[in-house]
Amino acid sequence: MKALQDVIVLDLTRVLAGPYASMMLADFGAEIIKIEPPGVGDDSRAFGPFIGEESAYFMSLNRNKRSMTLNLKSPAARALFREMVKKADIVVENYRPGTMEKFELGYSSLKEINPRIIYAACSGFGQTGPYRNKPAYDVIVQAMGGIMSITGPEGGPPVRVGASIGDIIAGLFTVIGIEMALYHREKSGHGQMIDVGMLDCQLAVLENAIARYMVTGTAPGPMGSRHPSIAPFEAFTAKDGSLIVGAGNDKLFEKLCKVIGQPGLAQDSRFATNAIRTQNVRQLKDLLDAAFVHKTVDEWLQVMEDAGIPCGPINTMDRVVNNPQIVARDMLVGTEHPVAGMVKMAGIPIKLSDTPGAVEQPAPLLGQHTEEILQEFLGLSVQEINKLRENKVI
């Protein structure tokens, strides 16, 4: 048994935020029926990099799912969808607000069919507010949500975070909402609607930046790799590259001063406490860089790990995927795709002791499971399914 065994999800999402959410549900046993437009499918099927003609981007986000095609512009397709909702637990969609209502498939309509249905809508700006109808991509909400204004080198221009955290964080919050709604349904017997806006999610993870502005009235800017309230807590330059050191309290700072051969720094009035070190962080960095440059990254990592000082290398992707900790935790997994062959991707970060997740199936081909889903859910015959295909319903 997996944690979400027998939970049926009708997945109308595409690209990243929604598919990331439904993938997490799939990894823990939910049956994900990915519903895609005939002929083209999820937009991300056209995103590189490619293995042959198959998108590695799409495959990394849609494992453990089944795919069927359904043309929701067709009244017959919408009728089929409504019949499927009767047997489903969850509907997930990331259309612009109002789109599903135009199809008469919004939450208010679907809950009349199935009062237990949980309806999760993940959009750029949420279902309410003056921006509800604006289109959004990851970079848009990173910009509007403020995270770009605090990312990048000090004094430099705004920089987008390298991963699509605008989408990914929204996907994570969508999953949290779904799981809370499932728990509530167990007690009440009723579903509900989940409204997640990507911009809201960006604000929710700004933590220190919002606190600093509210207290000081000054908008923070980019600081490179350093922390605004802890020092030393950033990248330093060794003989052959950079490493990260986080001496997050006075005792750790004292240890750090000893291992770099400058124990007196811990008693220096400029660096005696974390608050004072943060005020004099530029002077501190210059002194520490001057010490770190005498050994290699690996040499410093060994010295500091022996002393119990938090530290780490700044790994490139080739080092990340071969890291022994990553390997030991099964955080790089592979699936055998029927067209692309072996596809490697990130594993499952949540380790449950009794109902662990698993990556068991590759991402589906477009419409790969249309017939079996229609037969299984609605009891349609092959002839009926062929008729639907002829009429461009599926």
C-alpha positions as CSV (number, residue, x, y, z in Angstrom):
1,M,0.0,0.0,0.0
2,K,1.0,3.5,-0.7
3,A,-0.2,6.6,1.2
4,L,-2.6,7.7,-1.6
5,Q,-3.6,4.3,-2.9
6,D,-7.0,4.3,-4.6
7,V,-7.2,8.1,-4.8
8,I,-8.3,9.0,-8.3
9,V,-7.1,12.3,-9.8
10,L,-8.4,13.9,-13.0
11,D,-5.4,16.0,-14.0
12,L,-6.1,18.9,-16.4
13,T,-2.8,20.6,-15.8
14,R,0.1,21.4,-18.1
15,V,3.7,22.7,-18.2
16,L,5.1,22.8,-14.6
17,A,3.2,23.9,-11.5
18,G,0.2,21.6,-11.9
19,P,2.1,18.6,-13.3
20,Y,4.6,18.9,-10.5
21,A,1.8,18.7,-8.0
22,S,0.1,15.7,-9.6
23,M,3.5,14.0,-10.0
24,M,3.9,14.2,-6.2
25,L,0.5,12.6,-5.7
26,A,1.3,10.0,-8.3
27,D,4.6,9.1,-6.6
28,F,2.6,8.1,-3.5
29,G,0.1,6.0,-5.2
30,A,-2.7,8.3,-6.5
31,E,-4.0,7.2,-9.8
32,I,-3.4,10.2,-12.1
33,I,-5.4,10.4,-15.3
34,K,-3.7,13.1,-17.3
35,I,-6.2,14.7,-19.7
36,E,-4.6,16.3,-22.7
37,P,-5.8,18.1,-25.8
38,P,-5.8,15.7,-28.8
39,G,-2.9,16.1,-31.3
40,V,-0.7,18.4,-29.2
41,G,-1.1,17.4,-25.6
42,D,0.6,19.3,-22.7
43,D,2.6,22.3,-24.0
44,S,5.7,21.0,-22.3
45,R,5.8,18.0,-24.7
46,A,7.4,20.6,-27.1
47,F,10.0,21.8,-24.5
48,G,13.6,20.6,-24.8
49,P,15.9,19.0,-24.1
50,F,14.8,16.0,-26.2
51,I,15.6,12.4,-26.4
52,G,14.8,11.6,-30.0
53,E,11.4,13.3,-30.4
54,E,10.4,12.9,-26.7
55,S,10.8,15.8,-24.3
56,A,13.0,15.0,-21.3
57,Y,11.4,18.1,-19.6
58,F,7.9,16.5,-19.9
59,M,9.1,13.1,-18.9
60,S,10.7,14.4,-15.7
61,L,7.3,15.8,-14.6
62,N,4.8,13.2,-15.6
63,R,6.0,9.9,-14.4
64,N,3.6,7.4,-12.8
65,K,0.6,8.9,-14.8
66,R,-1.7,7.7,-17.5
67,S,-2.6,9.9,-20.4
68,M,-5.9,10.2,-22.3
69,T,-6.9,12.8,-24.8
70,L,-10.1,14.8,-24.5
71,N,-11.2,17.8,-26.5
72,L,-13.0,19.9,-23.9
73,K,-14.2,22.3,-26.6
74,S,-16.6,19.5,-27.6
75,P,-19.9,19.1,-25.6
76,A,-19.5,15.3,-25.9
77,A,-16.1,15.5,-24.3
78,R,-17.4,17.6,-21.5
79,A,-20.1,15.1,-20.9
80,L,-17.5,12.3,-20.7
81,F,-15.5,14.3,-18.2
82,R,-18.6,14.9,-16.0
83,E,-19.2,11.1,-15.9
84,M,-15.6,10.6,-14.9
85,V,-15.9,13.1,-12.1
86,K,-18.6,10.9,-10.5
87,K,-15.8,8.3,-9.8
88,A,-13.0,10.7,-9.1
89,D,-11.7,12.1,-5.8
90,I,-9.7,15.1,-7.1
91,V,-9.7,17.5,-10.1
92,V,-6.5,19.5,-10.6
93,E,-6.3,22.3,-13.1
94,N,-4.1,25.3,-13.8
95,Y,-6.1,27.2,-16.4
96,R,-6.6,30.9,-16.2
97,P,-9.5,31.6,-13.8
98,G,-12.9,31.4,-15.5
99,T,-11.8,28.9,-18.2
100,M,-13.3,25.9,-16.5
101,E,-16.5,27.9,-15.8
102,K,-16.8,28.6,-19.6
103,F,-16.8,24.8,-20.1
104,E,-19.4,24.5,-17.2
105,L,-16.8,22.4,-15.4
106,G,-15.9,24.7,-12.6
107,Y,-16.1,23.7,-8.9
108,S,-19.7,24.9,-8.5
109,S,-20.8,22.6,-11.3
110,L,-18.7,19.6,-10.4
111,K,-19.7,19.5,-6.7
112,E,-23.3,19.1,-7.8
113,I,-22.2,15.9,-9.6
114,N,-20.0,14.7,-6.8
115,P,-20.2,16.5,-3.4
116,R,-17.0,14.7,-2.3
117,I,-14.9,16.1,-5.1
118,I,-11.8,18.1,-4.2
119,Y,-11.1,20.8,-6.8
120,A,-7.6,22.3,-6.9
121,A,-7.0,25.3,-9.1
122,C,-3.5,26.6,-9.4
123,S,-3.2,29.8,-11.4
124,G,-0.8,32.8,-11.7
125,F,-2.7,35.2,-9.4
126,G,-5.6,33.1,-7.9
127,Q,-9.3,33.1,-8.4
128,T,-9.9,36.6,-6.9
129,G,-8.4,40.1,-7.0
130,P,-7.7,42.6,-9.8
131,Y,-5.0,40.4,-11.4
132,R,-7.0,37.2,-11.6
133,N,-7.2,37.3,-15.4
134,K,-3.6,38.2,-16.0
135,P,-1.4,35.5,-17.6
136,A,1.7,34.4,-15.7
137,Y,4.8,32.5,-16.1
138,D,7.4,31.6,-13.5
139,V,9.7,34.6,-14.3
140,I,6.7,36.9,-14.1
141,V,5.8,35.9,-10.5
142,Q,9.4,35.8,-9.5
143,A,9.7,39.4,-10.6
144,M,6.3,40.6,-9.2
145,G,6.7,38.6,-5.9
146,G,10.0,40.3,-5.1
147,I,12.4,37.4,-5.0
148,M,14.3,38.7,-8.1
149,S,14.9,41.9,-6.2
150,I,16.9,40.1,-3.6
151,T,18.7,37.6,-5.8
152,G,22.0,38.1,-7.5
153,P,25.3,39.8,-6.7
154,E,25.3,42.7,-4.4
155,G,24.8,45.9,-6.3
156,G,24.0,44.0,-9.5
157,P,20.8,43.8,-11.5
158,P,17.8,41.6,-10.5
159,V,18.3,37.9,-11.2
160,R,15.9,35.1,-11.7
161,V,16.4,32.1,-9.4
162,G,17.9,29.4,-11.6
163,A,15.2,26.8,-10.9
164,S,11.5,27.7,-11.7
165,I,10.6,28.2,-8.1
166,G,7.6,30.3,-9.0
167,D,6.0,27.2,-10.5
168,I,7.5,24.6,-8.2
169,I,6.5,26.3,-4.9
170,A,3.0,26.8,-6.2
171,G,2.9,23.1,-7.0
172,L,4.0,22.2,-3.5
173,F,1.4,24.4,-1.9
174,T,-1.2,22.9,-4.2
175,V,-0.3,19.4,-2.9
176,I,-0.4,20.7,0.7
177,G,-3.9,22.0,0.1
178,I,-5.1,18.8,-1.5
179,E,-3.8,16.7,1.4
180,M,-5.5,18.9,4.0
181,A,-8.8,18.8,2.0
182,L,-8.5,15.0,1.8
183,Y,-8.1,14.8,5.6
184,H,-11.1,17.1,6.1
185,R,-13.2,15.0,3.8
186,E,-12.4,11.9,5.9
187,K,-14.1,13.7,8.8
188,S,-16.9,15.6,7.0
189,G,-17.6,13.6,3.9
190,H,-17.4,16.8,1.8
191,G,-14.9,18.0,-0.7
192,Q,-13.9,21.7,-1.3
193,M,-12.1,24.0,-3.6
194,I,-8.5,24.8,-3.3
195,D,-7.4,28.2,-4.7
196,V,-3.6,28.6,-5.1
197,G,-2.0,31.7,-6.7
198,M,1.6,31.6,-7.8
199,L,2.1,35.2,-6.7
200,D,0.7,34.4,-3.2
201,C,3.1,31.5,-2.9
202,Q,6.1,33.7,-3.7
203,L,5.2,36.1,-1.0
204,A,4.8,33.2,1.5
205,V,8.4,32.1,1.1
206,L,10.1,35.5,1.4
207,E,10.4,35.2,5.2
208,N,13.3,37.4,6.2
209,A,12.9,39.9,3.4
210,I,9.4,40.8,4.4
211,A,10.4,40.9,8.1
212,R,13.3,43.2,7.3
213,Y,11.2,45.6,5.3
214,M,8.4,45.7,7.9
215,V,10.9,46.5,10.7
216,T,13.2,48.9,8.9
217,G,11.1,50.4,6.2
218,T,13.9,49.9,3.7
219,A,13.5,47.5,0.8
220,P,16.3,44.9,0.9
221,G,18.4,44.3,-2.2
222,P,20.5,41.4,-3.5
223,M,23.4,40.2,-1.3
224,G,25.0,37.5,-3.4
225,S,25.3,34.3,-1.4
226,R,25.4,35.9,2.1
227,H,22.6,35.9,4.7
228,P,21.2,39.3,5.9
229,S,21.1,38.3,9.6
230,I,23.9,35.8,10.1
231,A,27.7,36.1,9.6
232,P,29.7,34.4,8.4
233,F,27.2,32.7,6.2
234,E,28.2,32.8,2.5
235,A,30.7,31.7,-0.2
236,F,34.4,32.1,0.4
237,T,37.3,31.9,-2.0
238,A,39.7,29.0,-1.6
239,K,42.9,28.2,-3.7
240,D,40.9,26.3,-6.4
241,G,37.4,27.6,-6.2
242,S,34.6,28.6,-3.8
243,L,33.0,26.9,-0.8
244,I,30.0,27.8,1.5
245,V,30.6,28.2,5.2
246,G,27.8,28.8,7.7
247,A,29.0,29.6,11.2
248,G,25.5,30.4,12.5
249,N,26.3,31.2,16.1
250,D,29.2,32.5,18.3
251,K,30.5,29.1,19.3
252,L,30.8,28.0,15.6
253,F,32.5,31.2,14.8
254,E,35.0,30.6,17.5
255,K,35.7,27.2,16.0
256,L,36.1,28.6,12.6
257,C,38.6,31.2,13.8
258,K,40.7,28.4,15.3
259,V,40.7,26.2,12.2
260,I,41.9,29.0,10.0
261,G,44.7,29.8,12.4
262,Q,43.2,33.2,13.7
263,P,41.7,32.5,17.1
264,G,42.0,36.1,18.0
265,L,39.3,37.1,15.5
266,A,36.6,35.7,17.8
267,Q,37.6,38.3,20.5
268,D,37.9,41.1,18.0
269,S,35.4,43.8,19.0
270,R,34.2,44.0,15.3
271,F,33.2,40.3,15.3
272,A,32.5,39.4,19.0
273,T,28.8,38.6,18.4
274,N,26.7,37.6,15.4
275,A,24.9,41.0,15.4
276,I,28.2,42.9,15.3
277,R,29.6,40.5,12.7
278,T,26.6,41.2,10.5
279,Q,27.3,44.9,10.7
280,N,30.9,44.4,9.8
281,V,30.4,41.6,7.3
282,R,32.5,43.1,4.5
283,Q,35.5,43.4,6.7
284,L,35.0,39.9,8.0
285,K,34.7,38.5,4.5
286,D,38.0,40.1,3.4
287,L,39.8,38.6,6.4
288,L,38.3,35.1,5.9
289,D,39.0,35.1,2.1
290,A,42.6,36.0,2.8
291,A,42.8,32.9,5.1
292,F,40.8,30.5,2.8
293,V,43.0,31.1,-0.2
294,H,45.8,29.1,1.3
295,K,44.1,25.7,0.9
296,T,41.9,24.0,-1.7
297,V,38.2,23.5,-1.3
298,D,38.5,19.8,-0.4
299,E,41.2,20.5,2.2
300,W,39.0,23.2,3.9
301,L,36.0,21.0,3.8
302,Q,37.8,18.2,5.5
303,V,39.2,20.5,8.2
304,M,35.9,22.2,8.9
305,E,33.9,18.9,8.9
306,D,36.3,17.5,11.4
307,A,35.6,20.6,13.6
308,G,31.9,20.3,13.2
309,I,31.5,23.6,11.2
310,P,28.7,23.6,8.6
311,C,30.2,23.8,5.2
312,G,29.8,22.5,1.6
313,P,31.1,22.7,-1.9
314,I,29.3,24.6,-4.6
315,N,28.5,21.6,-6.8
316,T,27.7,21.7,-10.5
317,M,25.1,19.3,-11.8
318,D,27.7,16.7,-12.8
319,R,28.8,16.6,-9.2
320,V,25.3,16.7,-7.7
321,V,24.1,13.6,-9.5
322,N,27.2,11.6,-8.5
323,N,27.2,12.8,-4.9
324,P,27.3,9.8,-2.5
325,Q,24.6,11.2,-0.3
326,I,22.3,11.8,-3.3
327,V,23.0,8.2,-4.5
328,A,22.4,6.8,-1.0
329,R,19.1,8.5,-0.7
330,D,17.8,7.4,-4.1
331,M,17.5,10.9,-5.3
332,L,18.4,10.1,-8.9
333,V,16.1,7.4,-10.4
334,G,15.4,6.1,-13.9
335,T,12.4,4.8,-15.8
336,E,12.4,2.8,-19.0
337,H,10.4,4.9,-21.5
338,P,8.9,3.0,-24.5
339,V,10.3,5.4,-27.0
340,A,13.1,7.4,-25.2
341,G,14.7,4.4,-23.4
342,M,16.2,4.9,-19.9
343,V,15.4,8.4,-18.6
344,K,17.1,9.7,-15.4
345,M,15.3,12.2,-13.2
346,A,15.1,13.5,-9.6
347,G,13.8,11.0,-7.1
348,I,11.3,11.3,-4.2
349,P,12.4,13.6,-1.4
350,I,9.7,12.5,1.1
351,K,10.7,9.2,2.8
352,L,7.7,7.6,4.5
353,S,8.5,4.6,6.7
354,D,5.3,2.6,6.2
355,T,3.9,3.8,2.9
356,P,6.8,5.0,0.8
357,G,6.5,6.4,-2.6
358,A,8.0,4.9,-5.7
359,V,8.8,5.8,-9.3
360,E,7.4,2.9,-11.2
361,Q,6.1,4.1,-14.6
362,P,7.6,6.4,-17.2
363,A,5.8,9.4,-18.4
364,P,3.0,8.4,-20.8
365,L,2.9,8.9,-24.6
366,L,0.2,11.3,-25.6
367,G,-3.2,9.5,-25.3
368,Q,-1.5,6.2,-24.6
369,H,-4.2,5.1,-22.2
370,T,-7.3,6.7,-23.7
371,E,-9.1,3.5,-24.6
372,E,-8.4,1.6,-21.4
373,I,-9.5,4.6,-19.3
374,L,-12.8,5.0,-21.2
375,Q,-13.4,1.3,-21.0
376,E,-12.5,1.1,-17.3
377,F,-14.3,4.2,-16.1
378,L,-17.3,4.5,-18.4
379,G,-17.6,0.9,-19.8
380,L,-17.4,2.2,-23.4
381,S,-17.0,-0.4,-26.2
382,V,-14.2,-0.2,-28.8
383,Q,-16.8,0.8,-31.4
384,E,-18.0,3.7,-29.2
385,I,-14.5,4.8,-28.6
386,N,-13.7,4.7,-32.3
387,K,-16.8,6.8,-32.9
388,L,-15.6,9.4,-30.4
389,R,-12.2,9.5,-32.2
390,E,-13.9,10.0,-35.6
391,N,-15.9,12.9,-34.1
392,K,-12.7,14.5,-32.7
393,V,-14.0,14.2,-29.1
394,I,-10.9,12.3,-28.0
